[in-house]
Amino acid sequence: MRHRSSGGHVSPRPVLTAATAAALLLAPAAGPALATPTARTADVDVSTAAQLKAALAAAVPGQTIRLAPGEYHGSFTAQRAGTAAQPVTLTGPRTAVLVNDGPSGSAPSCPAPTSGWDSGYGLWLHDAPYWNLTGFTVKDSKKGVVLDASPHAVIDGLYVHHVEEEGVHFRRSSADGVLRNSVVEYTGRVQPGYGEGVYLGSANSNWGCHGNSGGADRSDRVLVENNRIGPYVTAEGIDVKEGTSGGVIRGNTFDGRGISGENSADSWVDVKGSGYLVEDNRGAFAAPGTFANGYETHHPATTPSFPNGCGNTWRGNSSDLGGVGAYAIRITSVSACTGRPNVVHASNTVTRATAGLTNVPVTP
């Protein structure tokens, strides 16, 4: 075939040399620039334990894992991080129920996901910051929900019940978390003295395992809000551990029936941390159970040193001590906090107390 020029002359066929052919093969194809498609994170629907385990193992920021109604038996651990802009969400109706029939195998010296060992936890977030957990149920497990080194987690609307030990535990510096609009009841079914409803931080005797910030477990600034805790939470409704600070306990309802008295469990809330705001909660006690005071402070010595049990504030709380408890708010060792005293405001109220509102002067 010949090509005509604009002048009507016939142009000779171009000669394709070996060098020219090689150059054409190496040259990029001409054409419009292609835009890189934006990756869209696909949400995941699960209806079996195997599907849930796979979804947790493959979770990516921005993803939502949706639980269908039904019981999910197994060990469920999340070790993938979300981000502030794109948290990972695990959600389901209350009829989606996580059950861990463990524990089994040889436990490591410090709890960590290990092949061949089942922790027994209903749901375990481990090194998994920025997760949202909403709506579903955790029951019949050694512990309910455990967060290790998993800050910025939001737990909303969960139902945690009939667990052997504590219900929800923010541990190993799982700071800036939220627990709200949830129900925690029937904890400590096997070990009553370790059946706290909500556990913030770790006892200093466990910092060797759970301390990862200056030697302490700094599960700081956790918000516990608008939950029902109890009945038959056999230890404290909320145990605020030494070394933690800056949290808020607000708008919760404490039902003290079933407090065991074991391991000094005899109040709705023990505050060993510092700088907590405890406000607008409602607490009641009725038999059976062991009950001393509604709220207590304690001052365990720690290394490194923290202002344990100091600088906390109570306001707007209403307490019904059932004719059994002494004080709604008992501040221990006042002299330990002279530089940072605990403050009990007059807006707190009490009924059926054997001693009164508090053992310290009230602040207007």
Secondary structure as GFF3:
##gff-version 3
##sequence-region A 1 364
A	DSSP	beta_strand	3	4	.	.	.	ID=ss1
A	DSSP	beta_strand	10	11	.	.	.	ID=ss2
A	DSSP	alpha_helix	18	26	.	.	.	ID=ss3
A	DSSP	beta_strand	44	46	.	.	.	ID=ss4
A	DSSP	alpha_helix	49	57	.	.	.	ID=ss5
A	DSSP	beta_strand	64	67	.	.	.	ID=ss6
A	DSSP	beta_strand	70	73	.	.	.	ID=ss7
A	DSSP	beta_strand	77	78	.	.	.	ID=ss8
A	DSSP	beta_strand	88	91	.	.	.	ID=ss9
A	DSSP	beta_strand	96	99	.	.	.	ID=ss10
A	DSSP	beta_strand	121	126	.	.	.	ID=ss11
A	DSSP	beta_strand	131	134	.	.	.	ID=ss12
A	DSSP	beta_strand	137	139	.	.	.	ID=ss13
A	DSSP	beta_strand	143	148	.	.	.	ID=ss14
A	DSSP	beta_strand	154	156	.	.	.	ID=ss15
A	DSSP	beta_strand	159	161	.	.	.	ID=ss16
A	DSSP	beta_strand	168	171	.	.	.	ID=ss17
A	DSSP	beta_strand	178	180	.	.	.	ID=ss18
A	DSSP	beta_strand	183	185	.	.	.	ID=ss19
A	DSSP	three_ten_helix	192	194	.	.	.	ID=ss20
A	DSSP	beta_strand	198	200	.	.	.	ID=ss21
A	DSSP	three_ten_helix	204	206	.	.	.	ID=ss22
A	DSSP	alpha_helix	207	210	.	.	.	ID=ss23
A	DSSP	beta_strand	223	225	.	.	.	ID=ss24
A	DSSP	beta_strand	228	229	.	.	.	ID=ss25
A	DSSP	beta_strand	238	240	.	.	.	ID=ss26
A	DSSP	beta_strand	248	250	.	.	.	ID=ss27
A	DSSP	beta_strand	253	255	.	.	.	ID=ss28
A	DSSP	three_ten_helix	262	264	.	.	.	ID=ss29
A	DSSP	beta_strand	269	271	.	.	.	ID=ss30
A	DSSP	beta_strand	277	279	.	.	.	ID=ss31
A	DSSP	beta_strand	282	284	.	.	.	ID=ss32
A	DSSP	beta_strand	295	297	.	.	.	ID=ss33
A	DSSP	beta_strand	313	315	.	.	.	ID=ss34
A	DSSP	beta_strand	318	320	.	.	.	ID=ss35
A	DSSP	beta_strand	327	330	.	.	.	ID=ss36
A	DSSP	three_ten_helix	334	337	.	.	.	ID=ss37
A	DSSP	beta_strand	343	344	.	.	.	ID=ss38
A	DSSP	beta_strand	349	351	.	.	.	ID=ss39
A	DSSP	beta_strand	356	358	.	.	.	ID=ss40
###
